[in-house]
Structure formats: C-alpha cells, structure tokens
C-alpha cells in the first residue's frame, strides 16, 4: 500500500524534471548575440559612436527597445534610440559618450526571436570611449595686446593626449616667417611653449598647433589651431602703468592645487581645468577625492610611476622658482604696505609687507586702469609671514577695468588662510600651507611649497 502511494509522487517529480529539461533545452537553443560593436574591453572613438549587437537568428523588432538594449556609465543610463535591421540592433546615443568613460552595454533576455524564443541569457559587455584632442583654453588669448615680453604660451586640451606628439614641431611660435626658438613641456592636460629668450616688444606673434597632435589612439586634432597676439609696446610703460613683469609659473601653472606633504578635502569641492598634485608627499596623503571632483584635470603624486610622478616633482621645482622670482621682484619699486588691505583700491605694482597681511574691513579692489595695458596689468603681493582673508562682508578680492586673476600673485612667507565664503582672486604661493574656509572660492591657484593644502568644504578653484 505504501508503495502505491509513493508511485504517483515519483511520477509527478519525473514530469517536473522533464519539463525543466525541456525549458533549459529551449533556452539553450534560443537566440544569442553573435558579435558586438565596440568589441569587449576595447577603446574606440567616441565621435558619432553607435553601439550595435548582431544576433544568431532573426529577432522580433518589437522586443528590441531601449528597455532591452541599455547603455550605462555606472548606474546612469545614456539616453538614445534603438533600431533593428536584418539581424542587428543599434543603439544611437542622443549625446556623445564622454572621453575616457568605461561604458557597459546590455542586451537583456527580454529580447525575443521572431519565433518568440527569448535571448538565451543577458549579454553584457564593456568598452571605453576616446575623442580626438580638442583645445579648450589658450593663453594669451587670440588677438591679445600688450602681452609681456617674458610670456609663455599655454594650451589646455579637453582630454589626455600623447605627450610625444606635442613638441616644437607641432606647437610653434613665429613672427612673420621667422620661427621662435623655445621648448615645449606637457603637464597633464596643459602644454606650454617657453621661448628661449624674451620676445620682441611691439611685435605680432602667431601660435600654431598642428594636426600632428594626437591622443593615445593616434586620433589627430581635427583642425590645426592658429591664433596671434601682440607684445607690449614701449609706450605702455610696463614698469609704471602695467606693473611688474608677469611671474612665469611654468608647469606649476597647470595645477589648481599643489602641496608638499598633504591635501585634504571635505564635501563636494571642485577644481576646474587644472590638476591636483603633491610632491614630495605621497598619493596616500591626498584625501577627500571623491567627494571632491577634479574637472578636466588629473591628480598627480610624487610616488606615482613615471612620468606622472615626475610631473608632480617638476611642478614643485617650478613653483619654488616662481616663488623666488616673485619674492625678489623690485621693478617697479615695491610699495611698502602693512595691516589691513580691506576697503582699498590698488593699481598694478608690487606691494610688500615685512610681516603679516590682512584682508578684513571690506573688499580689496585691483584696478587695471585704462588700455592698452588693462588686460596685462600685473600685481605681486610680497607677504613677509601670514596672509589672512577673513571672508564674510570683507576679504574678497575684486577685479575691475580688465584686471585678470592670472596676473595676480601672492608670495607668502608662511601660510595663507582664506576665510569662509571668501571670493579670492590670484595665485597663492605659500612657503608652508594654505587653508580654504568653508564655501570659499579661488579664481587662481593654491600652491604650497612645503606644507599642506586644506579644503574645508564646498570650495571651488577655477583656472584664472
């Protein structure tokens, strides 16, 4: 009797097993993705990129949609359209996938063959996009006038380039048909041409970036870039109306933050169009990135494998040299100034304090005056010890009449503290450390030779 009761149960289990086997067999024989573009783990051009998958059997077009064909960066899906032709499905992004983005594409099992069989399993693959080099910033700007004769010429790219393709053949300076001798350095996204000697006054110069500049996929600059500028005229009186000669930061100019021993950040701080670097300190001494974000720039540390480590080291060398030049500047004659600069308006020149310097009882206004030297006027502040900008209702730096943050330099004998909410302008070059208070912003750079750079939260540093 017991055996008779067990037989139906065994029969039922057998039926379930058989059905399961049939389903597995059916799934295994279902359509598959035979090939995909871009191929798995490859790097491809992001220009007008279309992602596609070719199936092993004809598919039901109604099952090939943006729900079954998804392209993502992390958890974020790219918007796009999906089409199906022959046995190939194609995803066309509505916007170009950004440079150097790891991208994941998925064809889900919701896709069915024309006979109704589902895809055997989700098909997932990854690839990376790359774009041709694009120049985003040039300095001096096109048609600039009254450019200092000791200027360097710099360009910023939108993404990484092959440094070996940026040299004195692809990055040139000339006046008429005469080439200017110089050297080219590459520092992250910034490349700089440094003339061997000072340029001629009152002279039109032309800069050319050729299509020989390429990225790591050998994709060239789409079009040659040519622009011009005119150097300072003797009548401009750089030693009087325009202040001192500009301080050449060389490779340090490509860094929004540069520290000797540590970099720390709290919250969602932002650095735009410049790099972050530490030397001789190590990468482990850089904390808070993320949530801090470096837009259109890279992070370098002295202990990185060369050449990145060498880039951070060279930047510190160039910072030291620029610091010493600013410290020793004597033309025009420095104006001795002390105490609180808040509420004052200063024209171009050198301003020297043998002790501390304070910005407290109002904003400091820097007035470039009139053309032709308004856009090239230079300020150097030589601070004997500490610089403090208190923030709040005072302590901001305001630029008027064409004054540029890129021509304002603060050489600080010890450390700098930029108070909460301050809107600061210029390049901070501190012997020791720099602290940015919560919510403060700097149009310029925070460069510390021996100490640390501290971001207290919601700080923004933008390229001057």
MONORFEN-V546908 format. One record per helix or strand. SS is the DSSP state (alpha for helix, beta for strand). FROM is the first residue (numbers start at 1). TO is the last residue. If there is no record, write none. Layout:
BEGIN
SS:FROM:TO ; SS:FROM:TO
END
This chain:
BEGIN
alpha:2:28 ; beta:33:37 ; beta:43:45 ; beta:50:55 ; beta:59:59 ; alpha:61:63 ; beta:69:73 ; beta:76:77 ; beta:80:85 ; beta:88:93 ; beta:102:107 ; beta:112:113 ; beta:118:118 ; beta:123:130 ; beta:135:139 ; beta:144:147 ; beta:153:157 ; alpha:163:165 ; beta:171:175 ; beta:178:179 ; beta:182:187 ; beta:190:195 ; beta:204:209 ; beta:214:214 ; beta:220:220 ; beta:225:231 ; alpha:234:236 ; alpha:250:254 ; beta:255:259 ; beta:262:265 ; beta:270:272 ; beta:275:278 ; alpha:283:285 ; beta:286:287 ; beta:293:295 ; beta:299:301 ; alpha:308:328 ; beta:335:336 ; beta:339:340 ; beta:345:346 ; beta:349:353 ; beta:357:359 ; beta:364:367 ; alpha:374:376 ; beta:379:383 ; beta:387:389 ; beta:397:400 ; alpha:405:407 ; beta:408:412 ; beta:416:418 ; beta:423:430 ; beta:434:436 ; beta:441:448 ; beta:452:455 ; beta:460:462
END
